Amino acid sequence: MKAEVCEYCAGDNLERIKSILESKGHEVEVTGCIGLCAKYGCGRINVKIGEKEISVESLEEFKRTVEAL
C-alpha cells in the first residue's frame, strides 16, 4: 500500500520512518507537505497510508502505530 510521508514533519526521523514503512511492505512517497500539519499540528510525524492518517509525537509511538495496522 502507498504511504505518503511529510518530509518537513518527519525531520531527522525521515530515513527511520521510511525504513519502518518499507519493512511493512509499503511503497513510500516523500513529499514536501501532505496537508496533515494543518489538521494535526506541525512538528508531529504525519503520514498517510492509503486512507488512514497517522499523526504521532514520537518515533516510538509511530512504530507501535504501524505495527498495529
C-alpha positions in Angstrom: 0.0 0.0 0.0 1.2 3.5 -0.7 2.4 5.6 2.2 2.9 9.3 2.0 5.3 11.0 4.4 5.6 14.7 5.1 9.3 15.5 4.7 9.1 18.5 6.9 7.2 16.8 9.8 9.5 13.8 9.6 12.6 15.9 10.0 15.6 13.9 11.3 13.5 10.8 11.5 12.8 10.6 7.8 15.1 7.7 7.0 13.9 5.7 10.0 10.3 6.3 9.1 10.9 5.2 5.5 12.6 2.1 6.8 9.8 1.2 9.1 7.2 1.6 6.4 9.2 -0.3 3.8 9.8 -3.2 6.2 6.0 -3.5 6.4 5.7 -3.6 2.6 4.5 -0.1 2.0 5.6 1.9 -1.1 6.9 5.2 0.4 6.5 8.5 -1.2 8.1 11.5 0.5 6.6 14.9 -0.3 7.2 18.4 0.9 3.8 18.6 2.5 0.8 16.2 2.7 -1.5 18.7 4.4 -1.8 16.9 7.8 0.2 19.5 9.7 -2.7 21.9 9.2 -5.1 19.3 10.7 -2.9 17.8 13.5 -0.1 20.3 14.1 3.3 20.8 12.7 6.2 19.0 14.4 4.4 15.7 14.7 5.2 12.7 12.5 2.4 12.9 9.9 1.9 10.0 7.4 -1.0 8.8 5.2 -1.2 5.1 4.5 -4.0 4.6 2.0 -7.0 6.3 3.6 -5.6 6.1 7.1 -3.9 9.2 8.7 -1.2 8.8 11.3 -0.1 11.7 13.4 2.0 10.9 16.4 4.6 12.8 18.5 7.5 10.3 18.7 9.2 7.7 16.6 8.4 5.0 19.2 4.7 5.9 19.0 5.0 5.7 15.2 6.5 2.2 15.4 3.7 1.0 17.7 1.0 2.5 15.5 2.4 1.0 12.2 2.7 -2.4 14.0 -0.9 -2.3 14.9 -2.2 -1.7 11.4 
